[in-house]
Amino acid sequence: MRNTLLIARRELAAYFRSMSGYVIFALVLLIDGILFNAFALGDGEHRSAEVVAKFLEYTSGLVMISSVLLSMRLLAEEKQTGTIVLLTSSPVRDREIILGKFLSGFAFLAIITLATLYMPLLIMVNGKISWGHLFAGYLGLLLLGGTTLALGTLGSALARTQVLAAIISAVLVTTLLIAWALAHVTERPFNEFFQAIALYHKHFTPFMQGVIHLRDVVYYGMMIYFSLFAATRVLEARRWR
Amino acid sequence: MIQVRGLTKYYGDHAAIRDLNFDIASGEVIGFLGRNGAGKTTTLKVLGCVLLPTSGTATVDGVDVVANAHAVRAKIGFLPDTPPLYNEMSVGDFLRFAAELRGVPSRQAAAKVQAAEEKMDLREMHDVPIGSLSHGYRQRVGVAQALVHQPALLILDEPTSGLDPIQIVEMRDLIRRLRGQHTVLISSHFLAEISQTCDRLLVIQRGEIVAQGSEDDLAESRGKSAIELTLRGKIETARAVLSVLPGVVEVNDHDPASALPGEVNLRIRAETDLRAELVRASVAAGLDVLRIDQAASRLESLFIELSRNDPPTADPTSPASTGDAS
């Protein structure tokens, strides 16, 4: 665990030292603010719960996109610059490298996500919000973001370059997003399978409504685990090449 | 310290290294010499637990690099051909990170970093971002990260690569200072870069060790005849009979993997061409001679080529240094 935290701390500092980290941070806040003002608040009167749900919907899209962008550098950049050898020649286990990388990205993503919290809090100026709804929504955002980040970590482990890593990660995330659409055009048992693995509709929508199902928490937890497990195996396989 | 037996690594159908056998004693400074693509980096990566061999064994301090890579990594410091540096970090922060990554406790890290910076003359660069350092200083930071945790074995892959003649001399001096503190394995494709620094040289060509010994030994061996011999019979008998012949300098196993059952391949170094005497002695001892061949030309030509590529030498007493931070 010491090595994991050591790697995570260095990586997190690297996000704050890099221009790309600040650019992603600023763009998420800017675009989320515009979407919140234009569509979630919109014209006329809305129920506070509806505004929060709309806000969570827009923010979830931004969280997924920023996860892919944040994760692309995690391992691909180290391979491009050759710094991966520092980690692989040190007494650090591959799973500690992967977990440390993931935790750094997740911490940065959590900071970005929590920085959007001022927007739903603005609703309190003219209305009331349920703290439970907000808690469920942000838990959902972090779980969804964690899952796309873990898929991105796998993409970054597979790719030689950051651009390729972003493409692989985007393909993985998109595949899991459109699984929901596949469920509508297939028959049992395939439609149930596609519904179950779909990244967004079945598992994130309840969080948007302020509902926490253990089933959804377990789904995201398992997706993170399997993605990081696969990324560890990919890193281990590098020693054979 | 290092024992390598039959080490082989294939990339697809291409053998990067083939049947390497060598030993390195504790405290030795060894130069690993060969042209680009000869197999130096692959060998060092296997010893550095970055790459797995296809077959054969390698142990560091008695610990197998495949079966117990984690334990071996704790004993070594590795500088790959491209120094693994994070440009956004300062030299001090980076060395502290490298030290803690290699298991140095946090409270001891500052002292270890200071010691490594002093060894590599980097104290003034402690707070300088690595991205703004010159190539010479980057190489020094690369060596410093490899030794910051004071490992028993230092593996340095081309530490003088890309340096100008004055920087090469400085790096040589820095590496010389490591003598007695670590076992050091340095690779290079230039003879002059490492010959003055090392106790012994291992010469590799096309993935095989073609010679080993001190520079004087190798220079001497160029003038001597090397004979390859394939016999049918017992290796003990062959060694006993051939090694006592007048003029024979050394009798070694050669390419044992390709020998058929009951056969032995030997490489014999001799003062002169002793092929007739070797055949007579073998037959008299009841050994069948299956093949005999002269094999001096390969080392001869390689040595000339490595020497011809020598970089220009610089005056080691020159006060000028091009290793300044830019």
Interface residues (C-beta under 8 A of the other chain):
Chain A: N3 L6 I7 R10 A14 R17 S18 T81 G82 T83 I84 V85 L86 L87 T88 S89 S90 P91 V92 R93 R239 W240 R241
Chain B: Y11 G48 C49 V50 L51 L52 H70 A71 R73 A74 I76 F78 P80 T82 P83 P84 L85 Y86 E88 M89 F97 A98 E100 L101 R102 G103 Q145
